């Protein structure tokens, strides 16, 4: 949304691109998580087989602890979609371009801090450090997307 907002002021275009980004991002995150967790599962199964060959009896209790790639993928897609819908909803109700962009950045920033706090609480890590890391990472992503799209859209005369 930040990218298209850098070269197009039309709210409908921003919403359409934002929704497409939500779907594409959720799919990308889910697929990446699925591949990662499935790979981790394969490694753990191979380790359990090696332990079983050596005579270790831990493999039965470890079977229950194996990660589920489908659950991880669905959780990742859902988390991404929830995070992406926040600025999308904020943008949907504001017609004025500059105000819409400012509100999207503000709402996304608040959401990033909330997600940072939630991650810290779930992981037992310091809240300020976690929130700051998530917030700065989000700002970097928004700035990069906005800047590169503005650069490409402006310097090459592309019509969006």
N, C-alpha and C positions, 0 to 999 in steps of 0.2 A: 504494500500500500504506500509506503514511504517512497518507493522508487517511482511508481506511476504518478504520485502526487508531485514529484519534482518536475514533470514535464506536461502534466494534464490536470486541469482544474475541475473537470466534470466529475461530480459526485457519483454518478452511475458507473463511470469507468473505474473509479477507485473501488467501489463496492464489488464490481464484477471481478476485477483483478485480485482484490483482497480475498474473496471467496475462493477463487481459483488457487491462490497461494495457500489458503487454509487446507484445501483438499490435497494439493500437491505436497505440502509440507508434512501433513499428517501421514500420507502414504510413504513418503521418504523416511520419516522417523520410524514408522512401523517396520518397514522393510529392513532398515539398518539395525534396529533393535532385534528383529527376528534372526537375522544372519549372525549378529554378535552373540546372542544368547544360545542359538543353536550350536555355534562353534564352541562356546564355553561348555555346553552340555556334552558335546562329543569328546572334548578333552577330559572332562570328569568321568565319563563312561570308560574311556581308555585307561585312565588312572585306576578306576575300580577293578577293571579286568586284570591289570598288572598286579594289584594288591591281592586279588583272588588267587592268581597263579602262585603268588608267594605264600599263600596260606592265611592271609589276613581275613578275619570274619566281619569286617566293618561294612562290606558292600551292601548288605541288606538294609542297614540303617541309612546308608548314603543314598539308596534308591529313592527314598522319600524326599530327599533334599534337592533333587535335581531340578534345575530351573526349567520352566515351561516357556518355550519360545513364543507360542501363540498368545499366552497371557501377557507376556512382556511386550509383544508387538501391539496388542490392543490397548494396553495401558499407555504406551508411548504415543500412539495415535490420538487417544482421548485427551491426554495431557496437552499435546500440541494444539489440538482443536480448541480446547478450552482457553488456552493462552492466546490463540489467534482470534477467537471470536470477540474478545474484549475490545481491542481497538477497532475491529470491524463494526461492532454495534455503535461505538462512539462516533465513528465517521458517518454512519448511515443517517444520522439526524441533524447534521450540520451542513448547510449549503455553502457558506462562505469559506473559500479555499484556505486562506491563511489561518482562520480560526479553527477550521477542521484539522489542519496539520498540527497546530499547537495542542488541541485537545487530544488528538491521537497520541502525540508524544507524552503528554501528561498522564493520560489514562494508562498507556502502555508502561510508563515508568512506575506508576503505583502498582500495577499488576506484577511487574518484574520484582519489585521489593517484596510483595506478598509471597510470590513463588520462592524467593530467596529465603524468607523467614520459614515458610513451610518446609523447604528442603533442610534447613538447619534444624528445625524441630524433629523432623523424621530421622535425620542422620546424627543428631546429637553434636552438632558443630556450632561454633559461635555465630549468632544471628547477624550481627553487624557485618562481619567479614563475608558471610555467605550472601547476604542481601546486596552488599556493595559489589561483589563479584558478578552476581546475576544482573544487577542494574547496569554496571559498566559494560558488560558483554552485550546486553540488549542495546544500549546506546551506540556501541561500536557497530553492531549489525544494522541498526536504523541509519546511522550516518553513512556507512559504506554503501548501503543500498540507494539511499537518496543521492549521494554524491556521484556514484558511478552512473546511475541512470541520467542524472542531470548532465553530466559530462558527455555521455554518449548521445543523448537526445539533443543537446544543444550544439555540440561541435560538428556533428555530421549531418545536421539539418533533417533529421528523421521526423516524420510526421506521426504523432500518436493520436 
